[in-house]
Amino acid sequence: MKLANTLFATVTAALLASCATAPASHVATPTTPTAPAAPAPAPSSKQAQIFVAAANPLAAEAGMAVLRRGGSAADAAVAVQAMLSLVEPQSSGIGGGAFMTYYDAATRKVRVYDGRETAPAGATPDMFLDDNGKPLPFATAVLSGRATGVPGAVKMLALVHDEHGALPWRTLFGDAERTARDGFIVSPRLGRFLASSMFPQSSAPDVRAYFAKPGGGLVGAGDRLRNPAFATFLNRLANEGPSALYTGRTAQAIVDRVHQGEHRGAMTLADLAGYRPVEREAICRPYRVYLVCAPPPPASGVGTLELLGLLEHTDIDKRGPQDPQAWFEFAEASRIMYADRDRYVGDPAFVSVPVKGLLDPAYIASRAKLIGERAGPPPAAGTPPGATLAGVDRTLEPMGTSHFIVGDAHGNVVSMTTTVESIFGSGRMVDGFFLNNQMTDFSFTPRDSDGRPAANAVAGGKRPRSSMTPLVLLDGERGFAGALGSAGGNAILAYVGKSLVAAVDWGLSMQEAIALPNLVARGATFNGEVDRFPRPVLDGLAARGVMLKPGQGEDSGLQGVIMRNGRIDGGYDPRREGRVPVESVAVPAAAR
């Protein structure tokens, strides 16, 4: 055993060194949770697996169609995003932003592409304060022109396509363009949001005009919806490239739209033309037999990795989904992680984020000691090595977003979380797509009561903090071992953490892991899918001071795959309408 531990430590150190240089209504569980088999290499045949995991069947099929004609994972990602913009506009779109974690099979390196929106150059720290210095009501802010940041998803996808694409850009939009012209059937989920009065965007003029039904009212589930304006724009985007969005008439239309109404935005044509995606180094840390790679700030991969590090100081891997102690440990580790993430994570171009300190083993061990036998008051943020204590954060981050995963015949994998932020973004539409409300992901209050600036305060050109955390898992030889991500606003970290624990520690299939009930513990709040947890788990949590209350919003939107004996074990979130098609194809000659 000592020899095995030494060997694993040596392999882990090598992995970390190479990573640093690389830019359901009920619980389905096995009777006795078992540890998963260690990742195994693919069978030695001339067959490969292509797959897409996405939150809508039309989007999954659009990606698979590209892969079947020899497209790369980067090519398919463009097609998936174009279709999601049409059929799931409440969650993501080309008017928003995204983070992509990309696995390059040839080099066995993981890279992160940051397509997060940026604040217009004219944005100011107090832009979400009223004349009395009080934060604007969220409903007022989200519907205003100030809510929209410079969109980044399209330029980010173009950068990835330039580096990793196999098919011409102009050939990747056909399915989405045809579907926009011919129409698609409104899904039950989209229909549910249109019928809800819970979100202020549902009453926005552009939302009501787009979804208007002849004779009055809005379309609902089962109705056919056409979007000729979006089809026309996609045709231009295909032929002109990203400039179709960032310059010319569409850019002017975006600027005009955000300058309308009360609380006008500051975006200019120069802001749009000057947007640049950023290629970043992934943060990678070991968890059990895997190396987990995640996006750095302004994304929240550091929070996910800190959560996993905290859980390694518990015995959660010896328990299972029917054990209330396991969920208690998860809840308490989550609260500690969120306290740190909320305090320190922001745009690293503007604030110093102590990533190494937050992941320092000694710091994590000291924080793990806060996990006691019973839940107490909310934990305060710690002081990791290298940190300067930032102001108390006041960011409001509602549920939203979509996640998808693509794997091509060469073994390259895209894990991408994409968003317009809240439901239908700002509720404002241009050329058939919604504009994001990503600026409301900044802290409305720029300083705390002690005068300390919040790490996530507004500034011109700054990227707002994001909870997005698209993961890629590697095995001991840096082979692809899995990918995972979710929608859900600030709850994303809890959703992803739960599913990873369930798949890795408890041995559940990825579908079972994703379908497990969600529990989100942040500050003094314990939200969960109360009606999905077994009564003994709820009672056991209550006895430990964790009183679960129903959550709200979009719920999770998990998509995940993990390698089991060389085969793809995929899962999609049953709370949405996803699919995970997997097909075997001949391995391209260059990959053999």
PATORVO-560051 format. One record per residue (C-alpha): residue in three letters; x, y, z; residue number from 0. Coordinates in steps of 0.25 Angstrom, whole numbers, always signed. Example, Ala and Ser with C-alpha at 12.3 -4.5 7.8 and 13.67 -1.06 7.14 Angstrom:
REM PATORVO-560051
ATOM   type      xx      yy      zz   seq
ATOM    ala     +49     -18     +31     0
ATOM    ser     +55      -4     +29     1
END
This chain:
REM PATORVO-560051
ATOM   type      xx      yy      zz   seq
ATOM    met      +0      +0      +0     0
ATOM    lys     +11      +9      +3     1
ATOM    leu     +17      +7     -10     2
ATOM    ala      +4      +9     -17     3
ATOM    asn      +2     +22     -10     4
ATOM    thr     +16     +27     -14     5
ATOM    leu     +14     +23     -28     6
ATOM    phe      +0     +31     -29     7
ATOM    ala      +7     +43     -22     8
ATOM    thr     +18     +43     -33     9
ATOM    val      +8     +42     -44    10
ATOM    thr      +0     +53     -38    11
ATOM    ala     +12     +62     -37    12
ATOM    ala     +15     +59     -52    13
ATOM    leu      +1     +62     -56    14
ATOM    leu      +0     +76     -48    15
ATOM    ala     +14     +80     -54    16
ATOM    ser      +9     +77     -68    17
ATOM    cys      -5     +84     -65    18
ATOM    ala      +2     +97     -61    19
ATOM    thr      +9     +98     -74    20
ATOM    ala      -4     +96     -82    21
ATOM    pro     -10    +108     -86    22
ATOM    ala    -147     +49     -45    23
ATOM    ser    -157     +49     -35    24
ATOM    his    -149     +39     -27    25
ATOM    val    -135     +35     -24    26
ATOM    ala    -129     +24     -33    27
ATOM    thr    -117     +18     -25    28
ATOM    pro    -110      +5     -24    29
ATOM    thr    -113      -3     -11    30
ATOM    thr     -98      -2      -7    31
ATOM    pro     -90      +9     -13    32
ATOM    thr     -77      +4     -20    33
ATOM    ala     -64     +11     -24    34
ATOM    pro     -63     +13     -39    35
ATOM    ala     -53      +5     -47    36
ATOM    ala     -41     +13     -50    37
ATOM    pro     -41     +20     -64    38
ATOM    ala     -37     +10     -75    39
ATOM    pro     -32     +13     -89    40
ATOM    ala     -41     +11    -101    41
ATOM    pro     -41      -2    -107    42
ATOM    ser     -30      -5    -117    43
ATOM    ser     -39      -4    -130    44
ATOM    lys     -41      +5    -141    45
ATOM    gln     -54     +11    -136    46
ATOM    ala     -56     +24    -128    47
ATOM    gln     -68     +30    -121    48
ATOM    ile     -74     +43    -124    49
ATOM    phe     -84     +49    -115    50
ATOM    val     -91     +62    -111    51
ATOM    ala     -98     +64     -98    52
ATOM    ala    -107     +76     -99    53
ATOM    ala    -120     +82     -92    54
ATOM    asn    -129     +81    -104    55
ATOM    pro    -130     +70    -114    56
ATOM    leu    -129     +79    -126    57
ATOM    ala    -116     +85    -121    58
ATOM    ala    -110     +71    -119    59
ATOM    glu    -114     +66    -133    60
ATOM    ala    -108     +79    -139    61
ATOM    gly     -95     +76    -133    62
ATOM    met     -96     +61    -137    63
ATOM    ala     -99     +65    -151    64
ATOM    val     -86     +73    -151    65
ATOM    leu     -78     +61    -145    66
ATOM    arg     -83     +51    -155    67
ATOM    arg     -78     +59    -167    68
ATOM    gly     -64     +59    -161    69
ATOM    gly     -65     +72    -153    70
ATOM    ser     -57     +74    -140    71
ATOM    ala     -62     +77    -126    72
ATOM    ala     -59     +92    -128    73
ATOM    asp     -68     +91    -141    74
ATOM    ala     -79     +84    -134    75
ATOM    ala     -79     +94    -123    76
ATOM    val     -82    +105    -132    77
ATOM    ala     -94     +98    -138    78
ATOM    val     -99     +94    -124    79
ATOM    gln     -98    +109    -119    80
ATOM    ala    -106    +114    -131    81
ATOM    met    -117    +104    -129    82
ATOM    leu    -118    +107    -114    83
ATOM    ser    -119    +121    -117    84
ATOM    leu    -132    +118    -125    85
ATOM    val    -138    +107    -117    86
ATOM    glu    -134    +110    -103    87
ATOM    pro    -133    +126    -103    88
ATOM    gln    -137    +127     -88    89
ATOM    ser    -123    +121     -85    90
ATOM    ser    -112    +124     -95    91
ATOM    gly    -110    +131    -108    92
ATOM    ile    -100    +138    -117    93
ATOM    gly    -104    +151    -110    94
ATOM    gly     -97    +145     -98    95
ATOM    gly     -84    +139     -93    96
ATOM    ala     -78    +126     -89    97
ATOM    phe     -66    +118     -84    98
ATOM    met     -60    +106     -91    99
ATOM    thr     -51     +96     -85   100
ATOM    tyr     -44     +89     -97   101
ATOM    tyr     -37     +76     -97   102
ATOM    asp     -27     +74    -108   103
ATOM    ala     -25     +59    -111   104
ATOM    ala     -12     +61    -119   105
ATOM    thr      -5     +69    -108   106
ATOM    arg     -12     +63     -96   107
ATOM    lys     -13     +78     -91   108
ATOM    val     -25     +85     -86   109
ATOM    arg     -28    +100     -89   110
ATOM    val     -38    +109     -85   111
ATOM    tyr     -45    +119     -94   112
ATOM    asp     -51    +131     -87   113
ATOM    gly     -63    +137     -95   114
ATOM    arg     -69    +145     -83   115
ATOM    glu     -76    +158     -86   116
ATOM    thr     -68    +171     -83   117
ATOM    ala     -74    +184     -77   118
ATOM    pro     -74    +195     -86   119
ATOM    ala     -63    +205     -85   120
ATOM    gly     -72    +215     -79   121
ATOM    ala     -78    +206     -68   122
ATOM    thr     -76    +212     -54   123
ATOM    pro     -75    +205     -40   124
ATOM    asp     -88    +212     -36   125
ATOM    met     -96    +210     -48   126
ATOM    phe    -106    +201     -41   127
ATOM    leu    -108    +210     -30   128
ATOM    asp    -120    +220     -29   129
ATOM    asp    -119    +235     -26   130
ATOM    asn    -119    +232     -11   131
ATOM    gly    -107    +222     -12   132
ATOM    lys    -116    +210     -11   133
ATOM    pro    -116    +198     -20   134
ATOM    leu    -126    +198     -31   135
ATOM    pro    -137    +187     -30   136
ATOM    phe    -132    +175     -38   137
ATOM    ala    -144    +175     -47   138
ATOM    thr    -141    +190     -51   139
ATOM    ala    -127    +187     -53   140
ATOM    val    -129    +174     -61   141
ATOM    leu    -138    +181     -71   142
ATOM    ser    -130    +193     -73   143
ATOM    gly    -120    +196     -84   144
ATOM    arg    -109    +196     -73   145
ATOM    ala    -111    +181     -71   146
ATOM    thr    -104    +177     -84   147
ATOM    gly     -89    +174     -85   148
ATOM    val     -82    +173     -98   149
ATOM    pro     -85    +159    -103   150
ATOM    gly     -73    +149    -104   151
ATOM    ala     -78    +135    -108   152
ATOM    val     -77    +137    -123   153
ATOM    lys     -63    +143    -124   154
ATOM    met     -59    +132    -114   155
ATOM    leu     -64    +121    -123   156
ATOM    ala     -58    +127    -135   157
ATOM    leu     -44    +127    -128   158
ATOM    val     -46    +112    -124   159
ATOM    his     -51    +109    -138   160
ATOM    asp     -38    +116    -144   161
ATOM    glu     -29    +108    -135   162
ATOM    his     -37     +94    -135   163
ATOM    gly     -47     +95    -146   164
ATOM    ala     -47     +85    -158   165
ATOM    leu     -59     +89    -166   166
ATOM    pro     -61    +103    -172   167
ATOM    trp     -68    +113    -162   168
ATOM    arg     -79    +116    -173   169
ATOM    thr     -84    +102    -173   170
ATOM    leu     -87    +101    -158   171
ATOM    phe    -100    +109    -157   172
ATOM    gly    -109    +102    -167   173
ATOM    asp    -117     +94    -157   174
ATOM    ala    -120    +106    -148   175
ATOM    glu    -123    +115    -160   176
ATOM    arg    -133    +105    -166   177
ATOM    thr    -140    +102    -153   178
ATOM    ala    -141    +117    -151   179
ATOM    arg    -148    +119    -164   180
ATOM    asp    -157    +106    -164   181
ATOM    gly    -160    +107    -149   182
ATOM    phe    -158     +98    -137   183
ATOM    ile    -168     +93    -127   184
ATOM    val    -168    +100    -114   185
ATOM    ser    -163     +91    -103   186
ATOM    pro    -170     +89     -90   187
ATOM    arg    -159     +96     -83   188
ATOM    leu    -159    +108     -92   189
ATOM    gly    -174    +108     -91   190
ATOM    arg    -173    +108     -75   191
ATOM    phe    -164    +120     -75   192
ATOM    leu    -173    +128     -84   193
ATOM    ala    -185    +125     -76   194
ATOM    ser    -178    +129     -63   195
ATOM    ser    -179    +142     -56   196
ATOM    met    -168    +139     -47   197
ATOM    phe    -157    +146     -56   198
ATOM    pro    -158    +161     -60   199
ATOM    gln    -153    +158     -74   200
ATOM    ser    -166    +150     -77   201
ATOM    ser    -173    +164     -78   202
ATOM    ala    -163    +171     -86   203
ATOM    pro    -168    +177     -99   204
ATOM    asp    -158    +169    -108   205
ATOM    val    -161    +156    -101   206
ATOM    arg    -176    +158    -103   207
ATOM    ala    -175    +163    -117   208
ATOM    tyr    -166    +151    -121   209
ATOM    phe    -174    +140    -115   210
ATOM    ala    -188    +147    -119   211
ATOM    lys    -198    +137    -124   212
ATOM    pro    -208    +141    -135   213
ATOM    gly    -221    +145    -128   214
ATOM    gly    -214    +149    -115   215
ATOM    gly    -206    +143    -104   216
ATOM    leu    -193    +136    -105   217
ATOM    val    -189    +123    -111   218
ATOM    gly    -188    +111    -102   219
ATOM    ala    -183     +97    -102   220
ATOM    gly    -186     +89    -115   221
ATOM    asp    -188    +102    -124   222
ATOM    arg    -179    +105    -135   223
ATOM    leu    -170    +117    -134   224
ATOM    arg    -162    +123    -146   225
ATOM    asn    -151    +133    -145   226
ATOM    pro    -148    +139    -159   227
ATOM    ala    -140    +150    -154   228
ATOM    phe    -130    +140    -147   229
ATOM    ala    -129    +132    -159   230
ATOM    thr    -125    +144    -167   231
ATOM    phe    -115    +148    -157   232
ATOM    leu    -109    +134    -156   233
ATOM    asn    -107    +134    -171   234
ATOM    arg     -99    +147    -170   235
ATOM    leu     -91    +141    -158   236
ATOM    ala     -88    +129    -166   237
ATOM    asn     -83    +137    -178   238
ATOM    glu     -77    +149    -171   239
ATOM    gly     -71    +143    -159   240
ATOM    pro     -72    +149    -145   241
ATOM    ser     -71    +163    -151   242
ATOM    ala     -86    +161    -154   243
ATOM    leu     -89    +163    -140   244
ATOM    tyr     -78    +172    -135   245
ATOM    thr     -78    +183    -146   246
ATOM    gly     -88    +188    -156   247
ATOM    arg    -103    +188    -155   248
ATOM    thr    -105    +178    -144   249
ATOM    ala     -94    +185    -135   250
ATOM    gln    -102    +198    -137   251
ATOM    ala    -115    +191    -134   252
ATOM    ile    -109    +186    -121   253
ATOM    val    -104    +200    -117   254
ATOM    asp    -117    +206    -121   255
ATOM    arg    -125    +196    -113   256
ATOM    val    -117    +197    -100   257
ATOM    his    -118    +213    -100   258
ATOM    gln    -133    +212    -100   259
ATOM    gly    -142    +214     -88   260
ATOM    glu    -139    +218     -74   261
ATOM    his    -125    +215     -68   262
ATOM    arg    -118    +215     -82   263
ATOM    gly    -106    +206     -84   264
ATOM    ala     -92    +212     -88   265
ATOM    met     -88    +202     -99   266
ATOM    thr     -82    +208    -112   267
ATOM    leu     -78    +202    -125   268
ATOM    ala     -64    +203    -120   269
ATOM    asp     -67    +194    -109   270
ATOM    leu     -73    +183    -118   271
ATOM    ala     -62    +184    -129   272
ATOM    gly     -51    +184    -118   273
ATOM    tyr     -56    +171    -111   274
ATOM    arg     -45    +160    -109   275
ATOM    pro     -47    +146    -104   276
ATOM    val     -36    +141     -95   277
ATOM    glu     -28    +128     -95   278
ATOM    arg     -25    +124     -81   279
ATOM    glu     -18    +113     -74   280
ATOM    ala     -27    +103     -67   281
ATOM    ile     -26    +100     -52   282
ATOM    cys     -24     +85     -50   283
ATOM    arg     -24     +78     -37   284
ATOM    pro     -25     +63     -33   285
ATOM    tyr     -38     +57     -28   286
ATOM    arg     -37     +42     -25   287
ATOM    val     -32     +35     -37   288
ATOM    tyr     -34     +47     -46   289
ATOM    leu     -28     +60     -50   290
ATOM    val     -39     +71     -50   291
ATOM    cys     -37     +83     -59   292
ATOM    ala     -46     +95     -58   293
ATOM    pro     -46    +110     -63   294
ATOM    pro     -39    +120     -54   295
ATOM    pro     -45    +134     -50   296
ATOM    pro     -53    +141     -54   297
ATOM    ala     -60    +127     -55   298
ATOM    ser     -62    +119     -42   299
ATOM    gly     -53    +107     -45   300
ATOM    val     -45    +110     -33   301
ATOM    gly     -57    +109     -24   302
ATOM    thr     -61     +95     -30   303
ATOM    leu     -46     +90     -27   304
ATOM    glu     -47     +96     -13   305
ATOM    leu     -60     +89     -10   306
ATOM    leu     -54     +75     -15   307
ATOM    gly     -41     +78      -6   308
ATOM    leu     -50     +80      +6   309
ATOM    leu     -58     +68      +3   310
ATOM    glu     -45     +59      +3   311
ATOM    his     -44     +63     +17   312
ATOM    thr     -57     +56     +20   313
ATOM    asp     -62     +42     +19   314
ATOM    ile     -72     +45      +8   315
ATOM    asp     -66     +34      -1   316
ATOM    lys     -69     +24     +10   317
ATOM    arg     -84     +27     +10   318
ATOM    gly     -94     +28      -1   319
ATOM    pro    -107     +36      -5   320
ATOM    gln    -116     +30      +5   321
ATOM    asp    -107     +34     +17   322
ATOM    pro    -111     +48     +23   323
ATOM    gln     -96     +50     +28   324
ATOM    ala     -91     +50     +14   325
ATOM    trp    -101     +61     +10   326
ATOM    phe     -97     +68     +23   327
ATOM    glu     -83     +68     +20   328
ATOM    phe     -86     +73      +6   329
ATOM    ala     -94     +84     +11   330
ATOM    glu     -84     +89     +21   331
ATOM    ala     -72     +88     +11   332
ATOM    ser     -81     +96      +1   333
ATOM    arg     -83    +107     +11   334
ATOM    ile     -68    +109     +14   335
ATOM    met     -65    +109      -1   336
ATOM    tyr     -76    +119      -5   337
ATOM    ala     -71    +128      +7   338
ATOM    asp     -57    +128      +0   339
ATOM    arg     -62    +129     -14   340
ATOM    asp     -71    +140     -12   341
ATOM    arg     -61    +148      -5   342
ATOM    tyr     -49    +147     -14   343
ATOM    val     -53    +143     -28   344
ATOM    gly     -53    +154     -39   345
ATOM    asp     -47    +158     -52   346
ATOM    pro     -32    +155     -50   347
ATOM    ala     -28    +167     -59   348
ATOM    phe     -34    +176     -48   349
ATOM    val     -33    +169     -35   350
ATOM    ser     -23    +160     -29   351
ATOM    val     -29    +146     -27   352
ATOM    pro     -22    +137     -18   353
ATOM    val     -24    +124     -26   354
ATOM    lys     -12    +117     -21   355
ATOM    gly     -15    +121      -7   356
ATOM    leu     -29    +116      -8   357
ATOM    leu     -24    +103     -13   358
ATOM    asp     -12    +102      -3   359
ATOM    pro     -14     +88      +4   360
ATOM    ala     -10     +94     +17   361
ATOM    tyr     -21    +105     +16   362
ATOM    ile     -31     +95     +11   363
ATOM    ala     -28     +86     +23   364
ATOM    ser     -30     +97     +33   365
ATOM    arg     -43    +101     +26   366
ATOM    ala     -48     +86     +27   367
ATOM    lys     -47     +87     +42   368
ATOM    leu     -59     +96     +42   369
ATOM    ile     -68     +84     +38   370
ATOM    gly     -73     +79     +51   371
ATOM    glu     -85     +71     +56   372
ATOM    arg     -96     +81     +54   373
ATOM    ala     -98     +93     +45   374
ATOM    gly     -95    +106     +52   375
ATOM    pro     -95    +121     +47   376
ATOM    pro     -90    +123     +33   377
ATOM    pro     -75    +122     +32   378
ATOM    ala     -67    +135     +29   379
ATOM    ala     -57    +136     +18   380
ATOM    gly     -44    +131     +21   381
ATOM    thr     -30    +137     +19   382
ATOM    pro     -23    +129      +9   383
ATOM    pro      -8    +131      +7   384
ATOM    gly      -6    +143      -2   385
ATOM    ala     -19    +149      +0   386
ATOM    thr     -23    +163      +3   387
ATOM    leu     -37    +163      +9   388
ATOM    ala     -47    +169      -1   389
ATOM    gly     -60    +175      +3   390
ATOM    val     -73    +167      +6   391
ATOM    asp     -79    +163      -7   392
ATOM    arg     -93    +167     -11   393
ATOM    thr     -95    +160     -24   394
ATOM    leu    -108    +155     -28   395
ATOM    glu    -107    +143     -38   396
ATOM    pro    -121    +137     -42   397
ATOM    met    -122    +123     -49   398
ATOM    gly    -119    +123     -63   399
ATOM    thr    -110    +117     -74   400
ATOM    ser    -107    +104     -82   401
ATOM    his     -96     +94     -82   402
ATOM    phe     -92     +84     -94   403
ATOM    ile     -81     +75     -96   404
ATOM    val     -76     +70    -110   405
ATOM    gly     -66     +59    -113   406
ATOM    asp     -60     +57    -127   407
ATOM    ala     -54     +45    -134   408
ATOM    his     -40     +50    -132   409
ATOM    gly     -43     +49    -116   410
ATOM    asn     -44     +65    -115   411
ATOM    val     -54     +69    -105   412
ATOM    val     -61     +82    -102   413
ATOM    ser     -68     +85     -89   414
ATOM    met     -75     +98     -90   415
ATOM    thr     -84    +106     -81   416
ATOM    thr     -92    +117     -88   417
ATOM    thr    -101    +128     -84   418
ATOM    val    -109    +141     -86   419
ATOM    glu    -110    +141     -71   420
ATOM    ser    -124    +141     -66   421
ATOM    ile    -137    +137     -73   422
ATOM    phe    -137    +143     -87   423
ATOM    gly    -125    +151     -83   424
ATOM    ser    -129    +166     -82   425
ATOM    gly    -142    +163     -89   426
ATOM    arg    -137    +172    -101   427
ATOM    met    -136    +166    -115   428
ATOM    val    -127    +170    -127   429
ATOM    asp    -128    +162    -140   430
ATOM    gly    -135    +150    -134   431
ATOM    phe    -126    +148    -122   432
ATOM    phe    -127    +153    -108   433
ATOM    leu    -117    +162    -101   434
ATOM    asn    -110    +157     -88   435
ATOM    asn    -112    +164     -75   436
ATOM    gln     -98    +160     -70   437
ATOM    met     -95    +173     -64   438
ATOM    thr    -104    +170     -53   439
ATOM    asp     -94    +159     -49   440
ATOM    phe     -86    +170     -43   441
ATOM    ser     -88    +174     -29   442
ATOM    phe     -98    +185     -29   443
ATOM    thr     -91    +191     -16   444
ATOM    pro     -76    +194     -20   445
ATOM    arg     -71    +195      -6   446
ATOM    asp     -75    +189      +8   447
ATOM    ser     -78    +196     +21   448
ATOM    asp     -63    +197     +24   449
ATOM    gly     -60    +204     +11   450
ATOM    arg     -53    +192      +5   451
ATOM    pro     -56    +190     -10   452
ATOM    ala     -63    +177     -14   453
ATOM    ala     -55    +168     -23   454
ATOM    asn     -66    +167     -33   455
ATOM    ala     -70    +182     -33   456
ATOM    val     -73    +189     -47   457
ATOM    ala     -62    +195     -55   458
ATOM    gly     -60    +198     -70   459
ATOM    gly     -55    +187     -78   460
ATOM    lys     -56    +177     -66   461
ATOM    arg     -62    +163     -67   462
ATOM    pro     -72    +160     -56   463
ATOM    arg     -70    +148     -47   464
ATOM    ser     -76    +135     -52   465
ATOM    ser     -81    +123     -45   466
ATOM    met     -79    +115     -58   467
ATOM    thr     -69    +103     -56   468
ATOM    pro     -68     +94     -69   469
ATOM    leu     -59     +82     -64   470
ATOM    val     -50     +72     -72   471
ATOM    leu     -45     +60     -64   472
ATOM    leu     -32     +53     -68   473
ATOM    asp     -27     +39     -64   474
ATOM    gly     -13     +36     -60   475
ATOM    glu      -7     +37     -74   476
ATOM    arg     -14     +50     -77   477
ATOM    gly     -24     +43     -85   478
ATOM    phe     -39     +48     -86   479
ATOM    ala     -47     +42     -74   480
ATOM    gly     -59     +51     -73   481
ATOM    ala     -66     +64     -74   482
ATOM    leu     -76     +71     -66   483
ATOM    gly     -84     +85     -65   484
ATOM    ser     -97     +91     -61   485
ATOM    ala    -106    +103     -62   486
ATOM    gly    -112    +109     -50   487
ATOM    gly    -106    +123     -46   488
ATOM    asn     -98    +122     -33   489
ATOM    ala    -103    +108     -30   490
ATOM    ile     -95    +103     -42   491
ATOM    leu     -83     +99     -32   492
ATOM    ala     -92     +91     -23   493
ATOM    tyr     -99     +84     -35   494
ATOM    val     -86     +80     -41   495
ATOM    gly     -79     +76     -28   496
ATOM    lys     -91     +67     -25   497
ATOM    ser     -91     +60     -38   498
ATOM    leu     -76     +58     -38   499
ATOM    val     -76     +52     -24   500
ATOM    ala     -88     +43     -28   501
ATOM    ala     -81     +38     -40   502
ATOM    val     -67     +37     -35   503
ATOM    asp     -69     +34     -20   504
ATOM    trp     -82     +26     -20   505
ATOM    gly     -80     +19     -33   506
ATOM    leu     -93     +23     -39   507
ATOM    ser     -95     +24     -54   508
ATOM    met     -94     +38     -59   509
ATOM    gln    -109     +38     -62   510
ATOM    glu    -112     +34     -47   511
ATOM    ala    -102     +44     -42   512
ATOM    ile    -108     +55     -49   513
ATOM    ala    -122     +51     -45   514
ATOM    leu    -119     +51     -30   515
ATOM    pro    -126     +62     -23   516
ATOM    asn    -119     +76     -22   517
ATOM    leu    -115     +82      -9   518
ATOM    val    -109     +96      -9   519
ATOM    ala    -103    +102      +4   520
ATOM    arg     -98    +116      +3   521
ATOM    gly     -98    +125     +15   522
ATOM    ala    -110    +123     +24   523
ATOM    thr    -118    +117     +13   524
ATOM    phe    -120    +102     +11   525
ATOM    asn    -128    +100      -2   526
ATOM    gly    -131     +86      -8   527
ATOM    glu    -141     +78     -16   528
ATOM    val    -148     +74      -3   529
ATOM    asp    -158     +65     -10   530
ATOM    arg    -147     +57     -16   531
ATOM    phe    -140     +54      -4   532
ATOM    pro    -144     +41      +4   533
ATOM    arg    -150     +45     +17   534
ATOM    pro    -139     +38     +26   535
ATOM    val    -129     +48     +19   536
ATOM    leu    -137     +60     +22   537
ATOM    asp    -139     +56     +36   538
ATOM    gly    -124     +53     +38   539
ATOM    leu    -121     +66     +32   540
ATOM    ala    -130     +73     +41   541
ATOM    ala    -124     +66     +53   542
ATOM    arg    -111     +72     +49   543
ATOM    gly    -117     +86     +48   544
ATOM    val    -119     +86     +33   545
ATOM    met    -133     +90     +30   546
ATOM    leu    -135     +89     +15   547
ATOM    lys    -145     +98      +8   548
ATOM    pro    -149     +97      -7   549
ATOM    gly    -141    +105     -17   550
ATOM    gln    -145    +114     -28   551
ATOM    gly    -142    +117     -43   552
ATOM    glu    -137    +108     -54   553
ATOM    asp    -132     +97     -45   554
ATOM    ser    -120     +90     -50   555
ATOM    gly    -116     +88     -64   556
ATOM    leu    -105     +77     -63   557
ATOM    gln     -98     +70     -75   558
ATOM    gly     -88     +60     -72   559
ATOM    val     -79     +48     -78   560
ATOM    ile     -69     +39     -71   561
ATOM    met     -61     +28     -77   562
ATOM    arg     -65     +14     -72   563
ATOM    asn     -56      +3     -77   564
ATOM    gly     -53     +11     -90   565
ATOM    arg     -67     +14     -93   566
ATOM    ile     -75     +27     -91   567
ATOM    asp     -85     +27     -79   568
ATOM    gly     -93     +40     -82   569
ATOM    gly    -104     +46     -74   570
ATOM    tyr    -113     +58     -76   571
ATOM    asp    -121     +66     -66   572
ATOM    pro    -136     +60     -65   573
ATOM    arg    -140     +74     -60   574
ATOM    arg    -138     +79     -75   575
ATOM    glu    -140     +73     -88   576
ATOM    gly    -126     +68     -91   577
ATOM    arg    -120     +57     -99   578
ATOM    val    -106     +49    -100   579
ATOM    pro    -105     +43    -113   580
ATOM    val     -93     +34    -115   581
ATOM    glu     -89     +27    -128   582
ATOM    ser     -77     +19    -132   583
ATOM    val     -69     +23    -144   584
ATOM    ala     -57     +19    -152   585
ATOM    val     -44     +26    -146   586
ATOM    pro     -39     +36    -155   587
ATOM    ala     -25     +31    -161   588
ATOM    ala     -18     +43    -155   589
ATOM    ala     -23     +39    -141   590
ATOM    arg     -19     +24    -142   591
END
